[in-house]
Amino acid sequence: QVQLVESGGGLVQAGGSLRLSCAASGITFSIYAMGWFRQAPGKQRELVATISSSSSTINYAESVNGRSTISRDNAKKTVYLDLNSLKPEDTAVYYCSAGRWYDRVSDYWGQGTQVTVSS
């Protein structure tokens, strides 16, 4: 059974930082591309960042580019998302995802972790 379990969300003031983690099980983590998505209330889910299986390819949404870093530790089967200089508009539920192919990191999903940024 595939499980992606996010952690690290919480309430933070604007300008602050958070590190989100996603621990995977039930998949050969090292061959999967991973992604982070987010969904704010009343809005569609949007892609935040993706990282290839070997970390050689990384992409960010324009909304977080320069403020976020995605990384992974294949030995720990964990992907991370560092969020810096947080803004109230970053408030959302953040979801971890896994995909066999880099251009479709949506085969499996985590349950999400809430990030709330206060102004």
N, C-alpha and C positions, 0 to 999 in steps of 0.2 A: 504494500500500500504506500502510495506516494504521499509524503507530507512535507509541506513548507510552512515553517513556523516563524513568524515575524516577532520581533521584540524591539524595545528601545524607544517606542513612541512616548509621548507625554505632553505636558504643558510647558511652554517655554516663552520667554519674552522676546519681542522683536529684537533682532540683532544677535540672538543666541544661536546655539548649535545643538545638534542632536546626532547621534549615530544609530542608525537602524541596522538590525541584523536579521538575517533569514537563514535558519538552519534547515537543511534538506535531508530527507531520508527516503529510502525506497527507490531511488534512482541512482544511476552511475553519474554522480554529480559532475565529474571532470569532463564529461563529453556534452554537457548541456550548456547552452547559452542561458544567461539569467537576466532578468529585468526587474525594474521597479516601476510601478504605476501608482497613480494616486487618483482619488475621486473626492471632490469637494461636494458639499450638499447642493443638490439641484443641478449638478454638472455631470458631464460624461467623464468616464474614466480616461485618463490621459497618461501617455508614456512619459516617464521621468528620465530613465537612463537604462542602457543595456550594456552588457559586457559579454564578450565571446568566451568560449570554454577555456581558452588559454590566456585570457585577458589581453590578447593582442589587439582587439578591436573594441572600442568603447564609444558610445554616443550619448549625448545629453539633449534633453529638450531645451529649447532656447530660454525658457522661463527659469531654468535652474543652472544653466551653463555658467561656469565661473564661480558658482556658490556651492556646488555639490561634487562629490567624488564617489564613484562606484568602484568597488574592489571585491575580490573574492579570495578565499583560501580553500583550495581544492582538497587539501589534507583534512581540513575541518568541516568540509562540505557546507560552507557558509559564505553568503554574499552580504556585503555591507553597503550602506548608503550613508555617507557623511553629508549632513546638511548644515551649511553655515550661513551667516548673515540672514537668518530666517525672517520672513515677512508675514504679516497676517494672511496674505493671499496664499501662503504655503499650507494653510490649515486644510487638512484633508485626511482621509483614511489612505494609508500607504500600503500597497500590496506588492508582494514578491511574486515573481513568476519564473517558470522554467520552460524552455523550448529546445527541441532537438536541433532546430535551425535558427541561426542568428536573426533572420528576418521575420521570425514568428515565435517570439518567446511567450507563448500563451498556451502551451500544452497543459500546464499545471499551475494552480494558484494557491497562495496562502490565504489565511482568513483576514488578514489586514491588521494594521496597528494605527491607532489614532494619533495624529500630530496636530496640536493646537497651538497657534502662535498668537499671543496677546499683544496688543499695541500699547 
